[in-house]
C-alpha cells in the first residue's frame, strides 16, 4: 500500500468509526516509516472533518461522532509518540494548555500540545472543560510564559475572553501571552477579545508560540 492509500484508509477508519482498525493502520504506518504528522494531517484529520460534515448535515448522530473520535484517538496514541521521538532539547519555557470550561473537545488541543512539546516547550496540559481558575492556578504554578486556550463550540469561545480577564484580575496578564484556537476561532475574534495570537492548526500554533515568546522563528515543523 502506498502512502496516499494509507492516508485514505486512516481517514476511512475515522469516518466509519473503527478504533481497532485505526490502531492497526497506525502501527503499520509507523513500522513502514511513514511520516506521523502526514498520517494525522492527510489521514485522520481529513476523516474527522468528514465526520463533522456528516453530523452537521444530519446523516450522523452523536454515537458516530463518538466512534469517530475513538478511532482518531486510538491512532493518535500510536502516532504521537513517534512525533516526540526527535524532541528538541532546547527549553523554550512553560506553556499552560487546556480546553475551556463547558467544552469536552480535546483531540485538537492535545495535538497542539504534542507538537509544542516536540518543538521544545514544556507543556502543562490541564485537560478539557477547565474553568478559568484552573488556567490561572497553572500559570502561577509553572511560571508560564504562554497560555493556550482551545474552544470548539461557538457557545464556549467566550471562555477564552474570561481566561484573559481572569489572568488580568490575578495580576498575571503582563507576564503571559495568550494564544487561542479551535475550529470556530478566527483572527477577528482574537482581536476582539485582546488575545495575543490565533492559529488555525497545530503546526501554525508552534510557529505562533515561538513568535509570541520571542524564540528563534524556525520551528521543527514547517508551517
Ligand atoms: Co463535537 N462539535 N460536539 N464532538 N465535534 C463539533 C465541534 C461541531 C462543529 C460538529 C458539527 O456540527 N459539524 C459542532 C459545534 C458547532 C458549533 O458550536 N458551531 C459540535 C457539537 C454541536 C457537539 C455537541 C454539542 C453535540 C451534542 O451533544 N449534541 C457536543 C458538545 C459537548 C461539549 O463539549 N460540551 C459534542 C461532542 C463531541 C464528541 C464528545 C462526541 C467528540 C469530541 C471527542 C473529543 O474531543 N474527545 C466531538 C467531535 C469529534 C467533533 C468533531 C466532529 C471533530 C473535532 C475534532 O476532534 N477534530 C467537530 C467537527 C469539526 O471540527 N469538523 C465537532 C479533529 C481535530 C484535530 O481538529 O479540534 O479542530 P480540531 O483542532 C485543530 C484546530 O482547530 C487547531 O489545531 C488542531 C489541530 O490541527 N486548534 C488549535 C485546536 N485547538 C487549538 C488551540 C490553539 C491553536 C490551535 O492554541 C491554543
Boltz pocket constraint, residues with backbone or C-beta under 6 A from the ligand:
constraints:
  - pocket:
      binder: B
      contacts: [[A, 45], [A, 48], [A, 49], [A, 51], [A, 52], [A, 53], [A, 55], [A, 56], [A, 62], [A, 65], [A, 66], [A, 68], [A, 69], [A, 102], [A, 103], [A, 104], [A, 105], [A, 106], [A, 107], [A, 108], [A, 109], [A, 111], [A, 112], [A, 147], [A, 148], [A, 149], [A, 150], [A, 151], [A, 152], [A, 153], [A, 154], [A, 155], [A, 179], [A, 180], [A, 181], [A, 182], [A, 183], [A, 184], [A, 198], [A, 199], [A, 200], [A, 201], [A, 202], [A, 203], [A, 205]]
      max_distance: 6.0
